[in-house]
Amino acid sequence: MAKPLFENVCKEELFSQLYEKWSAQLHNFIYYKYGEQINPEDKVQEAFIKLWKHCKDTPVDKAKSFLFTVANNLTLNELKHQKVVLKYQQEKPTTHTNETPQFVLEEQEYMDKLQNALAKLPEGQRVAFLMNRVEGKRHKEIAEILGISRKAVEKRIYTALEKLREEIEEI
């Protein structure tokens, strides 16, 4: 029976021994070289997973070199990825939209009309209306906050809506 040219690391006992022997040193290598933010525990695990996937091609005497090379490359790839992410985070988003200038102008005019109409409302109606429509509070909550009845809140909101409709025809 012919003896294989080299003994590979596919035996579980041998692989386990390699893990116990090199995992701590591999972790320290990555931690000291790149720091904690790279998550050295994950890189050690990934390196051993790659070693297991390539166990038939890796002789025992080359396992340490394989592990350290793979872990270093994984870490460098992670650093490159972080640089790309940082670059795109620093870029400002484009300020153009698909809206026509006419639409933007009409929207601004409408908002001005709305602000003026809201300013013309009596304070009680304006407060009740804004608490309901802007803050999303229910009639009961508004009544408790303002110290008035629920029906009074409903009346204020209804009246405010009527006045806003009169003031702004587009609503």
Rosetta silent file (secondary structure, phi, psi, omega in degrees, C-alpha in Angstrom):
SEQUENCE: MAKPLFENVCKEELFSQLYEKWSAQLHNFIYYKYGEQINPEDKVQEAFIKLWKHCKDTPVDKAKSFLFTVANNLTLNELKHQKVVLKYQQEKPTTHTNETPQFVLEEQEYMDKLQNALAKLPEGQRVAFLMNRVEGKRHKEIAEILGISRKAVEKRIYTALEKLREEIEEI
SCORE:     score description
SCORE:     0.000 S_00000001
   1 L     0.000  131.767 -176.909    0.000    0.000    0.000 S_00000001
   2 L   -80.458  138.108  178.347    1.384    3.376   -1.033 S_00000001
   3 L   -87.070  136.505  179.451    1.826    6.007    1.653 S_00000001
   4 L   -61.953  154.814 -177.947    0.443    9.460    0.780 S_00000001
   5 L   -62.282  -35.476  177.657    3.020   12.137    0.025 S_00000001
   6 L  -146.321  156.071  177.466    1.896   14.208    3.029 S_00000001
   7 L   -90.014  126.210 -179.162   -0.477   13.878    5.916 S_00000001
   8 E   -92.692  175.747 -174.025   -3.361   16.346    5.634 S_00000001
   9 L   -98.445   23.633 -177.086   -5.351   17.960    8.435 S_00000001
  10 L   -78.008  -13.145  177.313   -8.707   16.308    7.663 S_00000001
  11 L   -74.085  133.262 -176.292   -8.617   14.058   10.725 S_00000001
  12 H   -60.666  -40.669 -178.989  -10.765   15.531   13.467 S_00000001
  13 H   -62.735  -43.456 -179.614   -8.259   14.745   16.214 S_00000001
  14 H   -67.549  -42.974  178.645   -5.438   16.447   14.319 S_00000001
  15 H   -62.032  -42.071  178.477   -7.595   19.436   13.414 S_00000001
  16 H   -62.477  -40.334  177.224   -8.662   19.782   17.047 S_00000001
  17 H   -64.320  -41.011  177.356   -5.034   19.724   18.163 S_00000001
  18 H   -62.555  -40.347  179.628   -4.177   22.407   15.619 S_00000001
  19 H   -62.799  -48.060 -179.749   -7.046   24.538   16.888 S_00000001
  20 H   -63.206  -35.234 -176.764   -5.939   24.221   20.505 S_00000001
  21 H   -76.119  -40.739 -169.548   -2.327   24.915   19.569 S_00000001
  22 H  -109.436  -13.756 -174.078   -2.758   27.916   17.227 S_00000001
  23 H   -63.581  -43.816 -179.549   -6.091   29.624   17.960 S_00000001
  24 H   -64.827  -43.118  179.865   -4.842   31.724   20.895 S_00000001
  25 H   -66.592  -38.893  178.686   -1.703   32.798   19.041 S_00000001
  26 H   -65.043  -42.396  176.580   -3.700   33.594   15.907 S_00000001
  27 H   -59.217  -48.689 -179.495   -6.144   35.660   17.951 S_00000001
  28 H   -62.300  -38.749  178.477   -3.296   37.587   19.588 S_00000001
  29 H   -58.656  -48.766 -178.971   -1.623   38.153   16.221 S_00000001
  30 H   -68.827  -42.114 -178.131   -4.771   39.769   14.780 S_00000001
  31 H   -63.132  -46.100 -177.920   -5.578   41.641   17.991 S_00000001
  32 H   -70.152  -33.534 -176.393   -2.086   43.148   18.347 S_00000001
  33 H   -80.745  -38.727 -171.722   -1.780   44.005   14.672 S_00000001
  34 H  -121.695  -14.915  177.638   -5.271   45.435   13.992 S_00000001
  35 L    94.480  176.971 -174.920   -7.042   45.941   17.317 S_00000001
  36 H   -75.956  -28.323 -175.459  -10.358   44.858   18.808 S_00000001
  37 H   -63.685  -19.336  178.985  -12.644   46.691   16.334 S_00000001
  38 H   -80.202  -13.980 -178.961  -11.792   44.110   13.655 S_00000001
  39 L    65.154   74.033 -175.731  -13.221   41.347   15.895 S_00000001
  40 H   -62.764  -29.068  179.768  -10.284   38.908   16.013 S_00000001
  41 H   -61.076  -41.948  179.364  -12.393   36.032   17.377 S_00000001
  42 H   -64.738  -40.241 -178.922  -14.426   35.980   14.160 S_00000001
  43 H   -65.976  -36.755  177.166  -11.299   36.071   11.999 S_00000001
  44 H   -63.593  -46.386 -179.881   -9.825   33.101   13.897 S_00000001
  45 H   -61.969  -44.354  179.621  -13.019   31.131   13.380 S_00000001
  46 H   -63.310  -38.487  179.005  -13.178   32.008    9.688 S_00000001
  47 H   -63.867  -42.426  179.334   -9.528   31.022    9.208 S_00000001
  48 H   -70.305  -32.165  175.297  -10.134   27.613   10.780 S_00000001
  49 H   -64.013  -43.073  178.318  -13.268   27.145    8.678 S_00000001
  50 H   -65.202  -38.151  177.133  -11.199   27.801    5.533 S_00000001
  51 H   -61.612  -42.116  179.690   -8.549   25.388    6.774 S_00000001
  52 H   -65.049  -39.106  178.737  -11.216   22.725    7.212 S_00000001
  53 H   -66.351  -30.794 -178.994  -12.577   23.370    3.719 S_00000001
  54 L  -109.108   29.069 -173.899   -9.056   23.022    2.273 S_00000001
  55 H   -65.148  -33.725 -178.721   -7.886   20.282    4.625 S_00000001
  56 H   -69.865  -25.301 -177.968   -7.067   17.787    1.842 S_00000001
  57 H   -95.140   -4.519 -173.149   -4.758   20.294    0.158 S_00000001
  58 L  -113.026  115.602  175.538   -2.995   21.474    3.308 S_00000001
  59 E   -72.970  157.499 -176.560   -0.164   19.455    4.861 S_00000001
  60 H   -59.514  -40.312 -177.105    0.197   19.546    8.637 S_00000001
  61 H   -72.016  -12.614  177.682    3.523   21.391    8.515 S_00000001
  62 H  -104.132    0.388 -175.272    1.932   24.191    6.417 S_00000001
  63 H   -63.387  -43.018 -179.449   -1.216   24.580    8.538 S_00000001
  64 H   -61.444  -47.544  179.274    0.169   27.387   10.714 S_00000001
  65 H   -60.710  -43.102  178.506    1.273   29.399    7.697 S_00000001
  66 H   -58.915  -48.843 -177.946   -2.090   28.798    6.021 S_00000001
  67 H   -61.127  -47.556 -177.230   -4.019   29.965    9.099 S_00000001
  68 H   -67.973  -36.886  178.313   -1.998   33.134    9.652 S_00000001
  69 H   -66.992  -46.364 -179.465   -2.093   34.070    5.963 S_00000001
  70 H   -63.481  -45.391 -179.637   -5.833   33.510    5.692 S_00000001
  71 H   -62.462  -41.951  178.699   -6.562   35.419    8.918 S_00000001
  72 H   -63.489  -44.247  179.342   -4.369   38.325    7.805 S_00000001
  73 H   -65.143  -40.429  176.913   -6.065   38.451    4.382 S_00000001
  74 H   -61.017  -41.145 -179.854   -9.542   38.312    5.941 S_00000001
  75 H   -67.117  -43.102  178.143   -8.603   41.194    8.215 S_00000001
  76 H   -62.924  -39.597  176.625   -7.193   43.258    5.362 S_00000001
  77 H   -62.923  -39.626  177.825  -10.361   42.654    3.352 S_00000001
  78 H   -64.047  -41.648  178.363  -12.426   43.815    6.323 S_00000001
  79 H   -63.727  -41.559  176.835  -10.337   46.981    6.621 S_00000001
  80 H   -60.832  -42.768  179.785  -10.785   47.706    2.908 S_00000001
  81 H   -63.092  -41.648  178.931  -14.518   47.244    3.287 S_00000001
  82 H   -63.420  -35.941  177.604  -14.617   49.609    6.255 S_00000001
  83 H   -65.250  -41.303  178.932  -12.778   52.253    4.218 S_00000001
  84 H   -64.155  -44.463  179.143  -15.337   51.972    1.420 S_00000001
  85 H   -60.949  -44.266 -179.918  -18.208   52.251    3.894 S_00000001
  86 H   -63.061  -40.168  179.375  -16.596   55.297    5.506 S_00000001
  87 H   -60.717  -44.574 -178.423  -16.066   56.923    2.111 S_00000001
  88 H   -74.137  -25.736  175.381  -19.734   56.554    1.195 S_00000001
  89 H   -70.554  -31.980 -177.880  -20.860   57.772    4.606 S_00000001
  90 H   -80.709  -21.493  178.392  -18.859   60.955    4.134 S_00000001
  91 L   -70.243  138.269  178.426  -20.266   61.690    0.690 S_00000001
  92 L   -82.781  139.276  178.476  -23.177   64.067    0.715 S_00000001
  93 L   -67.515  155.269 -179.910  -26.325   62.819   -0.979 S_00000001
  94 L   -65.950  145.152 -176.347  -27.357   64.522   -4.153 S_00000001
  95 L   -98.274   -1.153 -179.729  -29.651   67.463   -3.626 S_00000001
  96 L   -85.784  152.903  178.078  -31.552   67.228   -6.883 S_00000001
  97 L  -127.896  173.235  178.427  -35.004   65.688   -7.098 S_00000001
  98 L   -89.473    5.286 -179.333  -37.264   64.580   -9.887 S_00000001
  99 L   -80.364  144.277  179.200  -39.748   67.308   -9.023 S_00000001
 100 L   -75.957  154.662  176.769  -40.292   70.102  -11.478 S_00000001
 101 H   -58.768  -34.287  178.472  -39.471   73.660  -10.458 S_00000001
 102 H   -63.244  -43.319  179.243  -43.146   74.515  -10.859 S_00000001
 103 H   -62.304  -43.982  179.452  -44.110   71.803   -8.374 S_00000001
 104 H   -61.526  -42.488  178.943  -41.525   73.021   -5.854 S_00000001
 105 H   -64.259  -45.568  178.922  -42.790   76.598   -6.219 S_00000001
 106 H   -63.180  -38.804  178.616  -46.427   75.550   -5.818 S_00000001
 107 H   -63.100  -43.339  178.495  -45.535   73.467   -2.790 S_00000001
 108 H   -64.144  -41.935  177.639  -43.791   76.440   -1.170 S_00000001
 109 H   -62.639  -41.563  178.763  -46.729   78.739   -1.925 S_00000001
 110 H   -62.728  -44.103  179.426  -49.115   76.187   -0.439 S_00000001
 111 H   -63.350  -37.965  176.553  -47.013   75.875    2.717 S_00000001
 112 H   -63.316  -44.303  178.229  -46.964   79.667    3.063 S_00000001
 113 H   -61.249  -42.604 -179.320  -50.777   79.784    2.710 S_00000001
 114 H   -63.433  -45.413  179.396  -51.135   77.017    5.288 S_00000001
 115 H   -61.629  -42.910  178.031  -48.847   78.774    7.778 S_00000001
 116 H   -63.377  -43.046 -179.531  -50.755   82.048    7.351 S_00000001
 117 H   -65.081  -39.958  177.753  -54.095   80.280    7.745 S_00000001
 118 H   -65.010  -37.960 -179.998  -52.881   78.513   10.895 S_00000001
 119 H   -65.990  -29.932 -178.966  -51.653   81.812   12.309 S_00000001
 120 H   -78.152  -16.336 -179.564  -55.128   83.342   11.780 S_00000001
 121 L   -68.704  148.851  172.375  -56.871   80.617   13.820 S_00000001
 122 L   -62.515  152.694 -173.272  -57.782   81.383   17.423 S_00000001
 123 H   -56.364  -45.161 -178.507  -55.283   79.906   19.859 S_00000001
 124 H   -59.729  -43.965  179.251  -57.610   77.204   21.231 S_00000001
 125 H   -67.495  -43.780 -178.466  -58.475   75.909   17.751 S_00000001
 126 H   -61.815  -45.779 -178.464  -54.874   76.073   16.564 S_00000001
 127 H   -62.949  -48.508 -179.419  -53.562   74.197   19.611 S_00000001
 128 H   -62.293  -44.170 -178.985  -56.200   71.447   19.418 S_00000001
 129 H   -62.587  -48.305 -177.968  -55.774   71.093   15.646 S_00000001
 130 H   -67.508  -36.594  176.968  -51.965   70.878   15.770 S_00000001
 131 H   -63.663  -36.013 -179.477  -51.995   68.454   18.694 S_00000001
 132 H   -76.704  -50.564 -172.259  -54.323   66.211   16.710 S_00000001
 133 H   -84.452  -36.584 -176.440  -52.837   66.471   13.217 S_00000001
 134 L   -89.358  -49.630 -176.839  -49.136   67.082   13.882 S_00000001
 135 L   -84.975  -15.376  176.978  -48.525   65.261   17.159 S_00000001
 136 L    76.256   22.239  179.877  -51.100   62.547   16.432 S_00000001
 137 L   -78.708  149.957  178.127  -52.860   62.819   19.787 S_00000001
 138 L   -83.808  163.712 -177.818  -56.404   61.534   20.171 S_00000001
 139 H   -58.058  -41.017 -178.949  -59.298   63.714   21.176 S_00000001
 140 H   -62.683  -42.958  179.219  -59.390   62.200   24.662 S_00000001
 141 H   -63.920  -42.411  179.635  -55.682   62.925   25.246 S_00000001
 142 H   -63.002  -41.799  179.716  -56.058   66.506   24.039 S_00000001
 143 H   -60.831  -42.786  179.141  -59.060   67.007   26.340 S_00000001
 144 H   -65.341  -41.828 -178.786  -57.045   65.800   29.339 S_00000001
 145 H   -66.720  -45.048 -176.460  -54.062   68.009   28.489 S_00000001
 146 H   -83.596  -13.515 -179.685  -56.121   71.149   27.866 S_00000001
 147 L    72.371   35.153  177.997  -58.558   70.462   30.705 S_00000001
 148 L  -126.974  173.437 -179.535  -61.669   70.666   28.519 S_00000001
 149 L   -76.422  162.430  179.284  -64.323   68.170   27.447 S_00000001
 150 H   -65.146  -38.149  178.951  -63.862   65.791   24.534 S_00000001
 151 H   -63.682  -36.042  178.645  -66.767   67.435   22.684 S_00000001
 152 H   -66.706  -37.810  177.399  -65.057   70.823   23.009 S_00000001
 153 H   -64.289  -46.726  179.327  -61.912   69.368   21.448 S_00000001
 154 H   -58.893  -43.028 -179.995  -63.927   67.901   18.573 S_00000001
 155 H   -63.307  -43.159  179.911  -65.656   71.254   18.025 S_00000001
 156 H   -63.339  -43.917 -179.015  -62.334   73.150   18.010 S_00000001
 157 H   -67.183  -44.043  179.618  -60.758   70.751   15.510 S_00000001
 158 H   -61.752  -44.352  179.723  -63.853   70.730   13.269 S_00000001
 159 H   -65.609  -40.336  178.311  -64.070   74.525   13.311 S_00000001
 160 H   -62.125  -42.348  178.280  -60.343   74.847   12.602 S_00000001
 161 H   -62.070  -43.209  178.664  -60.703   72.539    9.589 S_00000001
 162 H   -60.292  -44.973 -178.995  -63.621   74.588    8.241 S_00000001
 163 H   -66.413  -37.797  178.355  -61.656   77.836    8.566 S_00000001
 164 H   -66.340  -38.685  177.994  -58.584   76.290    6.918 S_00000001
 165 H   -64.147  -38.832  178.179  -60.720   75.054    4.001 S_00000001
 166 H   -67.176  -40.803 -176.590  -62.132   78.531    3.529 S_00000001
 167 H   -71.929  -40.405 -178.453  -58.705   80.119    3.708 S_00000001
 168 L  -118.485  113.879 -176.172  -56.998   77.604    1.405 S_00000001
 169 L   -73.270  -24.241 -172.775  -59.102   76.373   -1.485 S_00000001
 170 L   -77.751   -7.830 -176.628  -56.708   73.540   -2.488 S_00000001
 171 L   -70.865    0.000    0.000  -57.259   71.436    0.671 S_00000001
